[in-house]
Amino acid sequence: MKPFFSIILLLLLSACADKKEGHTLSSELQPLTFGLMPSFDGLPHLIAARYGVYDSLDIKVNFITYASATDRDAAFLSGKLDGMLTDYPCAALLQTKGVRLRLVMENDGCLSLITSKKYDVRNPEDLKGKNIAISCNTLIEYATDEVMKQARLTPGEANKPEINNIFLRLMMLENGQITASFLPGPATAIAVNDGHTVLLNTIQMGIHSAGTAFTEEAIKEKNEEIRRFITGYNLGVKYLQTYPRDKWGEILTQEFGLPETVAAQVDLPDYRPAMCPSSHDIKKAITWLKNKGAIPGNYQGENLVDTTFIPGQFKP
């Protein structure tokens, strides 16, 4: 019997009591296909998949990991994905372009601004005239612009080459082809292990902009499946909070490619149960997109968040 089985049983009893008529048979539930990024935001999902939580919830979830937001969004637009890990700027931008999607929950994650060991950068002011690689119109560029603003650097005082692929940015950082870039947790751990420096991170900056989005079609046609998907996420969080790393640490090496020594020490987010996206954080992301001319000035994000899965007080 798996160590998590007792927790699953307790929580499933309450979950099953809330099942809607017509969704009591597992054969009636459809698979979900969900896009992940190589970030720790999705770790609770991977835990839930590894330890049979989704099986116990009678749903099948197919996870696909993308190395760039561009590839992930292309898959989402082509209909290959029901949902994806994304960020608020990306979600808002897609919606203004006519993509029918809704954010259903906030995710816990962190991006760190890594500076190459080949450059003497000790604080954000030292980035003047340097190359800071970004992924345009994403949380990465959003956080980069916030750093530049805090350092009182004007838009032209640092270069922002667009390098969408996370692993390519990491390689270019290693080779000194770029000075700095915001990277997600696994890439940050590898960079630090190689001697590069963490200048700051999005949590320290007060930026919370990671979320889960589903297509409106999936929300309509796979409503119960999404509810169980979120329940599985919460059970994954519970597992991480309950068991020491030596019980599940192999996932960090197998799923994220971290060396065992790094996986044993890497900092992880303080995972929380699924919660409604914050209107304050979404407004900040929308304002940033407007200021850079990426979205119409009259866009308010009125229909960007769906609160039916996780009740919240979201107001655009």
MARROMI-83881 format. One record per residue (C-alpha): residue number from 1; x, y, z. Coordinates in nm, 4 decimals, padded with zeros to 6 digits. Example, Ala and Ser with C-alpha at 12.3 -4.5 7.8 and 13.67 -1.06 7.14 Angstrom:
// MARROMI-83881
NODE     i          X          Y          Z
NODE     1    01.2300   -00.4500    00.7800
NODE     2    01.3670   -00.1060    00.7140
// end
This chain:
// MARROMI-83881
NODE     i          X          Y          Z
NODE     1    00.0000    00.0000    00.0000
NODE     2    00.1424    00.3387   -00.0968
NODE     3    00.2143    00.5754    00.1928
NODE     4   -00.0188    00.8392    00.0556
NODE     5   -00.3137    00.6046    00.0240
NODE     6   -00.4648    00.6847    00.3642
NODE     7   -00.4674    01.0572    00.2857
NODE     8   -00.6234    00.9909   -00.0523
NODE     9   -00.8995    00.7845    00.1038
NODE    10   -00.9912    01.0496    00.3571
NODE    11   -01.0060    01.3303    00.1029
NODE    12   -01.1711    01.1249   -00.1680
NODE    13   -01.4598    01.0388    00.0601
NODE    14   -01.5528    01.4039    00.0845
NODE    15   -01.4808    01.4633   -00.2840
NODE    16   -01.7006    01.1742   -00.3907
NODE    17   -01.9876    01.3027   -00.1819
NODE    18   -01.9929    01.6153   -00.3981
NODE    19   -02.0015    01.4371   -00.7350
NODE    20   -02.2693    01.5581   -00.9712
NODE    21   -02.5347    01.3320   -01.1188
NODE    22   -02.4136    01.1879   -01.4449
NODE    23   -02.0470    01.1874   -01.3428
NODE    24   -02.0423    00.8909   -01.1107
NODE    25   -01.8977    00.6456   -01.3588
NODE    26   -01.5318    00.6755   -01.4548
NODE    27   -01.6183    00.5714   -01.8140
NODE    28   -01.8072    00.9012   -01.8544
NODE    29   -01.5035    01.1130   -01.7714
NODE    30   -01.2789    01.2348   -02.0516
NODE    31   -00.8993    01.2623   -02.0462
NODE    32   -00.7372    01.6012   -01.9926
NODE    33   -00.4283    01.7123   -02.1806
NODE    34   -00.2304    01.9707   -01.9909
NODE    35    00.0757    02.1717   -02.0881
NODE    36    00.3564    02.2148   -01.8361
NODE    37    00.6713    02.4241   -01.8389
NODE    38    01.0047    02.3060   -01.6922
NODE    39    00.9251    02.4807   -01.3641
NODE    40    00.8381    02.3789   -01.0109
NODE    41    00.4875    02.5258   -01.0487
NODE    42    00.3734    02.1881   -01.1791
NODE    43    00.5403    01.9670   -00.9177
NODE    44    00.2167    01.8972   -00.7213
NODE    45    00.0613    01.7692   -01.0460
NODE    46    00.3580    01.5413   -01.1118
NODE    47    00.3407    01.4102   -00.7554
NODE    48   -00.0303    01.3391   -00.7999
NODE    49    00.0364    01.1547   -01.1246
NODE    50    00.3295    00.9533   -00.9854
NODE    51    00.1475    00.8302   -00.6750
NODE    52   -00.1817    00.7392   -00.8389
NODE    53   -00.3897    01.0307   -00.7131
NODE    54   -00.5463    01.0995   -01.0516
NODE    55   -00.6142    00.7293   -01.0971
NODE    56   -00.7956    00.7282   -00.7638
NODE    57   -00.9975    01.0291   -00.8820
NODE    58   -01.0965    00.8345   -01.1949
NODE    59   -00.9402    01.0772   -01.4394
NODE    60   -00.6559    01.0464   -01.6879
NODE    61   -00.4268    01.3447   -01.7296
NODE    62   -00.1749    01.3603   -02.0118
NODE    63    00.1069    01.6030   -01.9314
NODE    64    00.3208    01.7566   -02.2042
NODE    65    00.6205    01.9744   -02.1156
NODE    66    00.7306    02.2624   -02.3398
NODE    67    01.0676    02.4362   -02.3341
NODE    68    00.9242    02.7752   -02.4303
NODE    69    00.6058    02.9745   -02.3843
NODE    70    00.5906    03.0098   -02.7623
NODE    71    00.5710    02.6334   -02.8159
NODE    72    00.3212    02.5923   -02.5329
NODE    73    00.0938    02.8657   -02.6662
NODE    74    00.1145    02.7242   -03.0194
NODE    75   -00.0035    02.3864   -02.8894
NODE    76   -00.2831    02.5557   -02.6948
NODE    77   -00.3954    02.7540   -03.0008
NODE    78   -00.3933    02.4427   -03.2188
NODE    79   -00.6324    02.2629   -02.9834
NODE    80   -00.3792    02.0078   -02.8589
NODE    81   -00.4219    02.1189   -02.4970
NODE    82   -00.7231    02.1525   -02.2696
NODE    83   -00.5230    02.3606   -02.0250
NODE    84   -00.1771    02.4872   -01.9430
NODE    85    00.0497    02.6407   -01.6859
NODE    86    00.0883    02.9999   -01.7978
NODE    87    00.1268    03.3488   -01.6586
NODE    88   -00.1095    03.6430   -01.6352
NODE    89    00.0493    03.8531   -01.9123
NODE    90    00.0385    03.5567   -02.1531
NODE    91   -00.3230    03.4760   -02.0675
NODE    92   -00.4377    03.8365   -02.1042
NODE    93   -00.2537    03.8797   -02.4337
NODE    94   -00.4051    03.5617   -02.5775
NODE    95   -00.7542    03.6672   -02.4722
NODE    96   -00.7207    04.0060   -02.6416
NODE    97   -00.6320    03.8177   -02.9591
NODE    98   -00.9592    03.6268   -02.9465
NODE    99   -00.8437    03.3080   -02.7737
NODE   100   -01.1267    03.1717   -02.5598
NODE   101   -00.9526    03.0822   -02.2346
NODE   102   -01.0039    03.1395   -01.8632
NODE   103   -00.7675    03.1373   -01.5670
NODE   104   -00.9002    02.9046   -01.2980
NODE   105   -00.6298    02.9101   -01.0296
NODE   106   -00.3068    03.0707   -00.9164
NODE   107    00.0109    02.8638   -00.9092
NODE   108    00.3069    02.8788   -00.6745
NODE   109    00.6358    02.9290   -00.8457
NODE   110    00.9333    03.1575   -00.8616
NODE   111    01.1606    03.3023   -01.1280
NODE   112    01.5123    03.4043   -01.0309
NODE   113    01.7274    03.6628   -01.2047
NODE   114    02.0526    03.4775   -01.2738
NODE   115    02.3707    03.6615   -01.3648
NODE   116    02.6539    03.4887   -01.5489
NODE   117    02.9738    03.4203   -01.3558
NODE   118    03.1581    03.5656   -01.6543
NODE   119    03.0360    03.9150   -01.5632
NODE   120    03.0829    04.1259   -01.2524
NODE   121    02.7174    04.2016   -01.1743
NODE   122    02.6460    04.2512   -00.8054
NODE   123    02.3231    04.4506   -00.8145
NODE   124    02.0552    04.5501   -01.0706
NODE   125    02.2285    04.8813   -01.1446
NODE   126    02.5224    04.6850   -01.2869
NODE   127    02.2966    04.5586   -01.5672
NODE   128    02.3243    04.8903   -01.7496
NODE   129    02.4431    04.8230   -02.1042
NODE   130    02.4222    04.4455   -02.0535
NODE   131    02.2178    04.1757   -02.2326
NODE   132    01.9199    04.0459   -02.0309
NODE   133    01.7524    03.7649   -02.2257
NODE   134    01.3724    03.7597   -02.2202
NODE   135    01.0658    03.5880   -02.3602
NODE   136    00.8498    03.8705   -02.4963
NODE   137    00.5162    03.9557   -02.3330
NODE   138    00.5591    03.6936   -02.0621
NODE   139    00.6266    03.6999   -01.6907
NODE   140    00.9974    03.6917   -01.7763
NODE   141    00.9867    04.0252   -01.9596
NODE   142    00.7435    04.1654   -01.7029
NODE   143    00.9847    04.0850   -01.4183
NODE   144    01.2807    04.2162   -01.6217
NODE   145    01.1093    04.5512   -01.6745
NODE   146    01.0312    04.5704   -01.3019
NODE   147    01.3988    04.5123   -01.2199
NODE   148    01.5044    04.7818   -01.4630
NODE   149    01.2521    05.0214   -01.3123
NODE   150    01.3760    04.9482   -00.9606
NODE   151    01.7329    05.0044   -01.0803
NODE   152    01.6237    05.3304   -01.2469
NODE   153    01.7344    05.2065   -01.5862
NODE   154    01.5480    05.3452   -01.8851
NODE   155    01.4249    05.0983   -02.1512
NODE   156    01.7236    05.1688   -02.3724
NODE   157    01.9885    05.1307   -02.1044
NODE   158    01.9876    04.7498   -02.1135
NODE   159    01.9476    04.5157   -02.4086
NODE   160    01.6634    04.2634   -02.4048
NODE   161    01.7332    03.9972   -02.6708
NODE   162    01.4428    03.7572   -02.7129
NODE   163    01.5463    03.3987   -02.6344
NODE   164    01.2269    03.1989   -02.5827
NODE   165    01.3750    02.8581   -02.5083
NODE   166    01.4609    02.8207   -02.1392
NODE   167    01.7424    02.5727   -02.1967
NODE   168    01.8959    02.7907   -02.4674
NODE   169    01.8955    03.0887   -02.2294
NODE   170    02.0670    02.8725   -01.9680
NODE   171    02.3319    02.7611   -02.2177
NODE   172    02.3933    03.1181   -02.3361
NODE   173    02.4276    03.2282   -01.9746
NODE   174    02.6845    02.9538   -01.9186
NODE   175    02.8806    03.0640   -02.2250
NODE   176    02.8666    03.4322   -02.1363
NODE   177    02.6635    03.5174   -02.4483
NODE   178    02.4097    03.6906   -02.2247
NODE   179    02.4682    03.8604   -01.8918
NODE   180    02.1475    03.7721   -01.7127
NODE   181    01.8004    03.6224   -01.7435
NODE   182    01.5058    03.5228   -01.5299
NODE   183    01.4898    03.1431   -01.5063
NODE   184    01.2427    02.9021   -01.3400
NODE   185    01.3381    02.6840   -01.0429
NODE   186    01.5034    02.3821   -01.2113
NODE   187    01.7142    02.5951   -01.4469
NODE   188    01.8013    02.8255   -01.1560
NODE   189    01.9250    02.5271   -00.9519
NODE   190    02.1444    02.4085   -01.2399
NODE   191    02.2834    02.7600   -01.2950
NODE   192    02.3678    02.8084   -00.9271
NODE   193    02.5313    02.4657   -00.9148
NODE   194    02.7503    02.5793   -01.2066
NODE   195    02.8634    02.8890   -01.0182
NODE   196    02.6278    03.1568   -01.1470
NODE   197    02.4582    03.4033   -00.9132
NODE   198    02.0989    03.4676   -00.8080
NODE   199    02.0538    03.8440   -00.7979
NODE   200    01.6908    03.8386   -00.6781
NODE   201    01.3641    03.6577   -00.7439
NODE   202    01.0012    03.7364   -00.8214
NODE   203    00.8829    03.6485   -00.4701
NODE   204    01.1197    03.9083   -00.3254
NODE   205    00.9865    04.1536   -00.5829
NODE   206    00.6257    04.0864   -00.4825
NODE   207    00.5345    03.9488   -00.8258
NODE   208    00.2811    03.6656   -00.8320
NODE   209    00.1739    03.6014   -01.1877
NODE   210    00.1680    03.2254   -01.2533
NODE   211   -00.1627    03.0538   -01.3155
NODE   212   -00.3542    02.7661   -01.4701
NODE   213   -00.5748    02.8341   -01.7717
NODE   214   -00.8226    02.6142   -01.9541
NODE   215   -01.0057    02.6658   -02.2806
NODE   216   -01.3677    02.7726   -02.2480
NODE   217   -01.4589    02.4576   -02.4386
NODE   218   -01.2857    02.2396   -02.1778
NODE   219   -01.4534    02.4297   -01.8944
NODE   220   -01.7891    02.3577   -02.0542
NODE   221   -01.7324    02.0011   -02.1734
NODE   222   -01.4928    01.8754   -01.9031
NODE   223   -01.6098    02.0667   -01.5994
NODE   224   -01.6054    01.7722   -01.3608
NODE   225   -01.2675    01.6582   -01.4898
NODE   226   -01.1185    02.0008   -01.4164
NODE   227   -01.2636    01.9922   -01.0651
NODE   228   -01.0943    01.6593   -01.0027
NODE   229   -00.7765    01.7893   -01.1639
NODE   230   -00.7675    02.0684   -00.9058
NODE   231   -00.8478    01.8205   -00.6288
NODE   232   -00.5502    01.6151   -00.7457
NODE   233   -00.3317    01.9237   -00.7320
NODE   234   -00.4379    01.9861   -00.3719
NODE   235   -00.3602    01.6260   -00.2813
NODE   236   -00.0189    01.6662   -00.4429
NODE   237    00.0410    01.9742   -00.2276
NODE   238   -00.0665    01.7773    00.0790
NODE   239    00.1822    01.5040   -00.0063
NODE   240    00.4670    01.7538   -00.0381
NODE   241    00.3724    01.9048    00.2969
NODE   242    00.3437    01.5656    00.4666
NODE   243    00.6392    01.3599    00.3496
NODE   244    01.0146    01.4375    00.3575
NODE   245    01.2022    01.4888    00.0337
NODE   246    01.3663    01.1473    00.0413
NODE   247    01.0208    00.9961   -00.0236
NODE   248    00.9678    01.1805   -00.3530
NODE   249    01.2980    01.3507   -00.4445
NODE   250    01.3617    01.1182   -00.7382
NODE   251    01.0905    01.3083   -00.9276
NODE   252    01.3174    01.6132   -00.9269
NODE   253    01.5917    01.4172   -01.1029
NODE   254    01.3659    01.2234   -01.3386
NODE   255    01.1286    01.5029   -01.4410
NODE   256    01.3575    01.8061   -01.4250
NODE   257    01.6982    01.6537   -01.4929
NODE   258    01.8537    01.7751   -01.1697
NODE   259    02.1615    01.5950   -01.0343
NODE   260    02.0836    01.4077   -00.7126
NODE   261    02.3013    01.6389   -00.5037
NODE   262    02.1182    01.9428   -00.6409
NODE   263    01.7745    01.7832   -00.6042
NODE   264    01.8441    01.7156   -00.2371
NODE   265    01.9066    02.0825   -00.1615
NODE   266    01.7119    02.2877   -00.4157
NODE   267    01.4667    02.5422   -00.2771
NODE   268    01.1039    02.4740   -00.3610
NODE   269    00.8020    02.7037   -00.3399
NODE   270    00.5867    02.7083   -00.0271
NODE   271    00.3011    02.5288   -00.1979
NODE   272   -00.0515    02.6269   -00.1003
NODE   273   -00.3858    02.4661   -00.1830
NODE   274   -00.5337    02.5944   -00.5078
NODE   275   -00.6587    02.9498   -00.4789
NODE   276   -00.8345    03.2031   -00.6985
NODE   277   -00.6100    03.4342   -00.9023
NODE   278   -00.5588    03.7732   -00.7402
NODE   279   -00.7301    04.0634   -00.9132
NODE   280   -00.4525    04.2915   -00.7864
NODE   281   -00.1821    04.0837   -00.9547
NODE   282   -00.3785    04.0523   -01.2776
NODE   283   -00.4411    04.4266   -01.2911
NODE   284   -00.0681    04.4917   -01.2543
NODE   285    00.0098    04.2545   -01.5417
NODE   286   -00.2593    04.4103   -01.7621
NODE   287   -00.1319    04.7613   -01.6862
NODE   288    00.2198    04.6553   -01.7864
NODE   289    00.0923    04.5134   -02.1177
NODE   290   -00.1003    04.8339   -02.1871
NODE   291    00.1980    05.0543   -02.1089
NODE   292    00.4090    04.8682   -02.3631
NODE   293    00.1317    04.8817   -02.6238
NODE   294    00.0824    04.5056   -02.6394
NODE   295   -00.2940    04.5110   -02.5733
NODE   296   -00.5779    04.7619   -02.6304
NODE   297   -00.6119    05.0389   -02.3729
NODE   298   -00.9768    04.9563   -02.3053
NODE   299   -00.9119    04.5925   -02.2108
NODE   300   -00.9980    04.5236   -01.8457
NODE   301   -00.9812    04.1453   -01.8240
NODE   302   -01.3481    04.1142   -01.7307
NODE   303   -01.3755    03.7517   -01.8430
NODE   304   -01.0193    03.6405   -01.7813
NODE   305   -01.0875    03.4558   -01.4544
NODE   306   -01.3389    03.1781   -01.3866
NODE   307   -01.4260    03.1531   -01.0182
NODE   308   -01.6616    02.8548   -01.0402
NODE   309   -01.3893    02.6040   -00.9478
NODE   310   -01.2260    02.8030   -00.6689
NODE   311   -01.4577    03.0689   -00.5281
NODE   312   -01.2918    03.4061   -00.4951
NODE   313   -01.3576    03.7761   -00.4868
NODE   314   -01.2079    03.8516   -00.8272
NODE   315   -01.3095    04.1906   -00.9626
NODE   316   -01.1509    04.3271   -01.2820
// end
